[in-house]
Amino acid sequence: MVTFLLPDDPVTSLDAYLATATGGLGIEQAQRIGPAATIEAVVASGLRGRGGGGFPTGRKWAGIAAQTGSRRFVVANGAEGEPGTFKDRALLRANPYQVIEGLIIAAFAVGAEAVFFCLKRSFERERAAATRAVQEFQAAGICTDCEVTFVAGPDEYLFGEEKAMLEVIEGKPPLPRWFAPHEHGLFATAPQVGWEATPRSAGGGGPNPTLVNNVETLANVPHILARGGEWFRAMGTPASPGTIVATVVGDVVAPDVGEVELGTPLRAVIDAVGSGIQAGRTVKAVFSGVANSVVTAEQLDVPLSYEGFEAIGGGLGSAGFIVYDDTTCMVDTAYRFSRFLSIESCGQCPPCKIGSGEITTHLEHLETGVGSEEDLRGIVHWLGRVTDGNRCYLPVEERVVVNSILRAFPDEFAEHVELAGCRRPRRLPIPKLLDLADGEATYDETIWRKRPDWTFDPD
């Protein structure tokens, strides 16, 4: 299997990086062919964004570069908070230099005047590695005029949402704005909310289109520029070329992060990355984070590709897979996922905050043995309204993930009403990862003390 993003031994210096097969060659190629041809090379590769949406990266770059008369910015998104995902932190630990090289190439290609790198404040190890990489590139004269501003943001889930991330860069809370970064980017003075435009400043105005790319997306870029789009397309599938860095946690032998070729069956990924299911158990459900519908046991041969997951009505997301075995209560799973999303909802859109909270309450009633048919009706009612007027994707996640569990495991919901309780009591963690190393996953238990207003109950 071809792997190039996750080396066997971590790359800890620029000299070591430049000694690899492609280290530094991507920048050289980009400078040789120029911005437009650089974008065309990324387009030709078929690279798709690895942050979850899978949008074609080259098209995204071309759209930013094509806008005239405005300032442009580039943002690296390393604020991963999707439960079950650890791939960005794994990449920054293994080789931060490829990420920084990709970031430099992106800024060159779209003509950005400034670059920002966003990580959560708690990601100290990863921020230190990326900062060191930038400093070494500058000291070596490879990119003497490259300045990268590191933004240490809050732990909130929505910090990773690109519209909320721009707010944090500007010194505000992670509350998603209305318009996408390419429509209304950093430090813009065009309309943002309400009916009236903000007065334009003397320094200029306009949308200031901003390119936001995930860490893994950027890590692919130097290799593509150095080796060519045909090399990249030789891996994966026609619609999903390349490799992907997958996280596998939950009821597996050894939770881990691994690079796999796109198109590999999910069953094989669980075995290769997570060392398979626990002895004597069978897979009951797999979730790609909390943003997509459940993958059931009958669907485990789905290929890891954007089109493969779309074909079963799901989504690949950021390839962070939460595996649950046959001892799992799916009502409890729905409750815990719903609670996570309801707590992390920012409250700007009342149907989202109220609806996700109501869905969570009804699920809790069912799980704790005090539920009724009225709770089932309440869940269905709010699933139909939770996305009304949404600014971001969070309420869509609530609708998709809870609805998919209801449809896939209706008997368990009926059972909780009829038997007034759960026959599979097992306290499930929310796999919001603090660390993942040596086959052990460390989860953030403070999520259980977090309140809907983002404060915490005392210990």
C-alpha positions in Angstrom: 0.0 0.0 0.0 1.3 3.4 -1.0 1.8 5.8 2.0 3.5 9.2 1.8 1.7 11.4 4.3 2.5 9.4 7.4 6.2 8.4 7.5 7.3 5.5 9.6 9.6 7.8 11.5 8.6 11.4 12.4 10.3 14.1 10.4 11.7 16.5 13.0 13.9 18.9 11.1 13.9 20.8 7.8 17.1 19.1 6.8 15.5 15.7 7.3 12.5 16.8 5.3 14.6 18.1 2.4 16.3 14.8 2.4 13.1 13.0 1.6 12.0 12.2 -1.9 9.8 15.3 -2.4 10.8 17.7 0.4 10.9 21.3 -0.9 10.3 20.2 -4.5 6.7 21.4 -4.5 7.7 25.0 -3.8 10.4 24.8 -6.5 7.9 23.6 -9.0 5.2 26.1 -8.1 7.7 29.0 -8.4 8.9 27.6 -11.7 5.4 27.3 -13.3 3.7 30.2 -11.7 0.4 30.6 -9.8 -2.0 29.8 -12.6 -0.3 26.6 -13.6 0.1 25.6 -9.9 -3.7 25.8 -9.6 -4.1 23.8 -12.8 -1.8 21.1 -11.4 -4.0 20.8 -8.3 -7.1 20.8 -10.4 -5.7 18.0 -12.6 -4.8 15.9 -9.6 -8.4 15.6 -8.5 -7.5 16.3 -4.9 -10.6 16.8 -2.8 -10.8 18.6 0.6 -10.1 16.3 3.5 -11.9 18.4 6.1 -15.2 16.6 5.6 -16.9 18.2 2.6 -14.7 16.7 -0.2 -15.0 19.8 -2.4 -12.4 19.8 -5.3 -9.4 21.7 -3.9 -8.2 23.1 -7.3 -11.7 24.5 -8.0 -11.7 26.2 -4.6 -8.3 27.7 -5.2 -9.3 28.9 -8.7 -12.4 30.5 -7.4 -10.4 32.6 -4.8 -7.7 33.5 -7.3 -10.3 34.6 -9.9 -11.8 37.3 -7.7 -10.3 40.7 -8.4 -10.1 44.0 -6.6 -10.0 42.5 -3.2 -7.5 41.4 -0.6 -7.0 37.6 -0.3 -6.1 35.5 2.7 -5.3 31.8 3.3 -6.3 29.9 6.5 -5.0 26.4 7.5 -7.7 24.6 9.5 -6.2 22.3 12.1 -8.9 22.7 14.8 -10.2 19.2 14.5 -12.9 18.5 17.0 -15.1 15.9 15.2 -15.5 13.0 17.6 -13.5 10.0 16.4 -11.0 12.1 14.5 -7.2 12.5 15.2 -5.7 12.6 11.7 -4.7 16.3 11.6 -2.8 16.0 14.9 -1.2 12.8 13.7 0.0 14.5 10.5 1.5 17.5 12.4 3.3 15.1 14.8 4.6 13.0 11.9 5.6 15.7 9.4 4.6 19.3 9.9 7.0 20.4 7.1 4.7 19.0 4.3 1.8 20.9 5.8 3.7 24.2 5.9 5.0 23.7 2.4 1.5 23.1 1.2 0.3 26.2 3.0 3.1 28.3 1.3 2.2 26.9 -2.1 -1.5 27.7 -1.5 -0.7 31.3 -0.5 1.5 31.7 -3.6 -1.1 30.3 -5.9 -4.0 32.5 -4.8 -1.9 35.7 -4.2 -2.7 35.9 -0.5 -1.4 38.8 1.5 -1.5 37.0 4.8 -1.7 33.5 6.1 -3.2 32.1 9.3 -2.9 28.7 10.9 -5.7 27.8 13.3 -5.3 25.1 16.0 -7.1 24.7 19.3 -5.3 26.2 22.3 -5.0 22.7 23.8 -3.0 21.4 20.7 0.3 22.7 22.2 2.5 19.9 20.8 1.1 20.3 17.3 1.3 24.1 17.4 5.0 23.9 18.5 5.8 21.5 15.7 4.2 23.7 13.0 5.8 26.9 14.4 9.2 25.2 14.3 8.6 24.2 10.7 7.8 27.8 9.7 10.8 29.2 11.4 13.1 26.7 9.8 11.7 27.4 6.3 12.3 31.1 7.0 15.8 30.6 8.3 16.8 28.5 5.4 15.7 31.2 2.9 13.2 28.9 1.2 10.5 31.4 2.0 12.0 34.5 3.6 8.9 36.6 3.1 6.4 34.0 4.5 4.7 35.1 7.6 2.2 32.7 9.3 0.1 33.9 12.2 -0.8 31.1 14.5 -4.2 31.4 16.1 -4.8 29.4 19.3 -8.6 29.1 19.5 -11.1 27.8 21.9 -12.1 24.1 22.4 -15.6 24.6 21.0 -16.7 22.2 18.2 -17.7 25.2 16.1 -14.2 26.6 16.1 -13.5 24.1 13.3 -16.4 25.4 11.2 -14.8 27.7 8.6 -17.2 30.6 9.0 -16.8 30.5 12.8 -13.0 30.2 12.4 -12.8 33.5 10.6 -14.7 35.1 13.5 -12.0 33.7 15.9 -9.2 35.1 13.8 -10.8 38.5 14.0 -10.9 38.2 17.8 -14.5 37.1 18.3 -16.2 34.0 19.6 -16.7 31.0 17.3 -20.2 31.9 16.1 -20.7 31.1 12.4 -21.4 34.0 10.2 -23.9 33.9 7.3 -21.6 33.9 4.3 -18.9 31.4 3.2 -15.2 32.6 3.3 -15.1 33.0 -0.4 -18.1 35.3 -0.3 -17.2 37.3 2.9 -13.6 36.6 4.1 -11.3 38.1 6.7 -11.5 41.7 7.7 -14.2 42.5 5.1 -16.5 45.5 5.3 -19.3 44.3 3.1 -22.6 43.2 4.7 -22.4 40.4 7.2 -25.7 40.3 9.1 -28.8 42.4 9.0 -30.0 44.6 6.2 -27.4 47.4 6.0 -23.9 47.3 4.8 -21.0 48.2 7.1 -19.4 51.4 5.9 -16.3 50.8 3.8 -13.1 51.8 5.4 -10.5 54.1 3.8 -8.2 51.2 3.4 -10.6 49.5 1.0 -13.5 47.1 1.4 -15.2 44.3 -0.4 -15.5 40.6 0.4 -11.8 39.8 0.9 -12.1 36.2 -0.4 -10.4 33.8 2.0 -9.2 30.2 1.2 -9.7 27.8 4.1 -8.1 24.4 3.7 -7.8 21.5 6.1 -4.3 20.4 7.3 -4.5 17.1 5.5 -5.6 18.8 2.2 -2.5 21.0 2.4 -0.2 18.1 3.3 -1.1 16.5 -0.1 -0.2 19.6 -2.2 3.7 19.4 -2.1 3.6 15.8 -3.2 1.3 16.6 -6.1 3.4 19.5 -7.3 6.6 17.4 -7.0 5.3 14.2 -8.5 2.5 15.3 -10.8 -1.3 14.8 -11.0 -1.0 11.5 -12.8 1.0 10.0 -10.0 -1.7 11.1 -7.5 -4.5 9.8 -9.7 -2.9 6.4 -9.9 -4.1 5.9 -6.4 -7.7 5.7 -5.2 -10.7 5.9 -7.5 -11.4 8.2 -10.5 -13.7 10.4 -8.4 -11.7 10.1 -5.2 -8.0 10.0 -6.0 -5.1 9.6 -3.6 -4.9 8.3 -0.1 -6.7 9.4 3.1 -5.6 9.4 6.7 -8.2 7.4 8.7 -8.9 7.3 12.4 -10.4 4.1 13.9 -11.6 4.1 17.5 -14.3 2.5 19.6 -14.8 -1.2 20.1 -11.6 -2.2 18.3 -8.5 -3.9 19.5 -6.1 -1.0 19.1 -7.4 2.4 18.1 -5.1 4.2 15.7 -4.5 6.5 12.8 -3.4 5.1 9.4 -3.0 6.1 5.8 -5.0 4.0 3.4 -5.7 4.2 -0.3 -9.1 5.7 -1.2 -11.4 2.9 -2.4 -10.3 0.5 0.3 -13.4 -1.3 1.9 -14.3 0.0 5.3 -14.1 -3.5 6.7 -10.5 -3.7 5.7 -9.7 -0.3 7.1 -11.1 -1.3 10.5 -8.8 -4.4 10.4 -5.8 -2.6 9.1 -5.9 0.6 11.2 -7.8 -0.5 14.3 -6.6 -4.1 14.4 -10.1 -5.4 14.0 -13.1 -5.8 16.3 -12.7 -7.2 19.9 -12.7 -11.0 20.2 -16.1 -12.6 20.3 -17.9 -9.5 19.1 -19.4 -8.4 15.8 -19.7 -4.9 14.3 -23.1 -3.4 14.8 -22.6 0.2 13.6 -19.9 2.5 12.4 -20.1 6.3 12.4 -17.9 8.7 10.4 -17.9 11.2 13.2 -21.2 12.6 14.3 -21.9 14.4 11.0 -23.1 11.5 8.8 -25.6 8.6 8.8 -24.8 5.3 10.5 -23.1 2.5 8.5 -24.6 -0.8 9.5 -23.1 -4.2 9.6 -24.5 -5.0 6.1 -22.7 -2.1 4.6 -19.1 -2.7 5.9 -17.8 -3.4 2.4 -18.5 0.2 1.3 -15.4 1.6 -0.3 -13.7 4.6 1.4 -14.5 7.1 -1.2 -16.8 10.1 -1.5 -19.0 8.4 -4.1 -19.0 5.1 -2.2 -20.4 6.6 1.0 -22.8 8.7 -1.0 -24.1 5.5 -2.6 -25.3 4.2 0.8 -26.8 7.5 1.8 -23.9 8.6 4.0 -20.8 10.7 3.9 -17.1 10.0 4.3 -16.5 13.0 6.4 -12.9 13.4 7.7 -12.5 9.6 7.8 -12.8 9.4 11.6 -14.6 6.1 12.2 -16.3 5.2 15.5 -16.9 1.4 15.7 -19.6 0.0 18.0 -20.0 -3.8 18.5 -23.2 -5.8 19.2 -23.3 -5.0 22.9 -24.1 -1.3 22.1 -27.5 0.3 22.7 -28.3 2.4 19.7 -30.8 4.6 21.6 -28.0 5.4 24.0 -25.7 6.1 21.0 -28.3 8.5 19.5 -28.7 10.2 22.9 -25.0 10.8 23.4 -24.4 12.1 19.9 -27.4 14.3 20.1 -26.3 15.7 23.5 -22.8 16.5 22.1 -24.3 18.4 19.2 -26.9 20.2 21.4 -24.3 21.4 23.8 -22.0 22.6 21.0 -24.8 24.5 19.2 -24.0 28.2 19.5 -27.6 29.4 19.9 -27.7 31.9 17.1 -30.4 29.9 15.3 -33.1 29.1 17.8 -34.5 26.0 16.0 -31.1 24.4 16.2 -30.4 25.1 19.9 -34.0 24.4 21.0 -34.6 21.5 18.7 -31.3 19.7 19.4 -31.9 20.1 23.1 -35.5 18.8 22.8 -34.3 15.8 20.8 -31.7 15.1 23.4 -34.2 15.3 26.2 -36.6 12.9 24.5 -33.8 10.4 23.8 -32.7 10.6 27.4 -36.3 9.8 28.5 -36.2 6.7 26.3 -32.8 5.6 27.5 -33.5 6.0 31.2 -36.8 4.1 31.1 -39.3 7.0 31.4 -39.9 7.4 27.7 -43.2 6.9 25.8 -44.6 7.1 22.3 -44.9 10.9 22.9 -41.1 11.1 23.1 -40.8 9.3 19.7 -43.3 11.8 18.2 -41.3 14.7 19.8 -38.1 13.5 18.2 -39.7 13.2 14.8 -41.3 16.6 15.1 -38.0 18.4 16.0 -36.0 16.5 13.4 -38.2 18.2 10.8 -37.6 21.7 12.3 -34.1 21.7 13.7 -32.5 23.0 10.5 -34.8 25.9 10.0 -32.7 29.0 9.2 -29.4 27.3 10.0 -26.1 29.2 9.5 -23.9 26.1 9.7 -24.1 22.4 9.2 -24.4 21.4 12.9 -28.3 21.0 12.9 -28.1 19.1 9.7 -25.7 16.7 11.5 -28.3 16.4 14.3 -31.0 15.5 11.8 -28.9 13.1 9.7 -27.3 11.1 12.5 -30.3 10.7 14.8 -32.7 10.0 11.9 -30.4 7.4 10.5 -30.2 5.6 13.8 -34.0 5.7 14.1 -34.4 4.2 10.6 -31.7 1.6 11.0 -32.7 0.3 14.5 -36.4 1.0 15.0 -36.9 -2.1 17.1 -34.6 -0.8 19.8 -36.5 2.4 20.1 -39.8 0.4 20.3 -38.2 -1.9 22.9 -37.2 1.0 25.1 -40.9 2.2 25.2 -42.3 -1.3 25.7 -39.9 -2.4 28.4 -39.4 1.0 30.0 -35.7 0.8 29.9 -32.5 -0.4 28.2 -31.5 -4.1 27.8 -28.0 -3.2 26.8 -26.7 -0.9 29.6 -23.2 0.2 28.8 -21.9 3.7 29.4 -20.6 4.9 26.0 -17.9 7.5 25.9 -18.1 10.4 23.4 -14.9 9.8 21.4 -13.7 13.4 21.5 -10.1 12.6 21.4 -7.5 14.2 23.6 -4.8 11.8 22.5 -4.3 8.7 20.4 -1.0 6.8 20.7 0.3 3.3 21.1 -3.1 1.7 20.5 -4.8 3.7 23.3 -7.4 6.5 22.9 -7.8 9.1 25.6 -11.2 10.8 25.5 -12.2 14.1 26.9 -14.5 13.4 29.8 -15.1 17.1 30.5 -17.8 17.1 27.8 -20.2 15.6 30.3 -19.8 18.7 32.5 -20.3 21.1 29.7 -23.5 23.2 29.7 -25.5 24.5 26.8 -24.0 27.9 27.3 -20.5 26.5 27.0 -19.7 26.9 30.7 -18.9 23.9 32.9 -20.4 22.4 36.0 -17.9 22.3 38.8 -16.1 19.0 39.5 
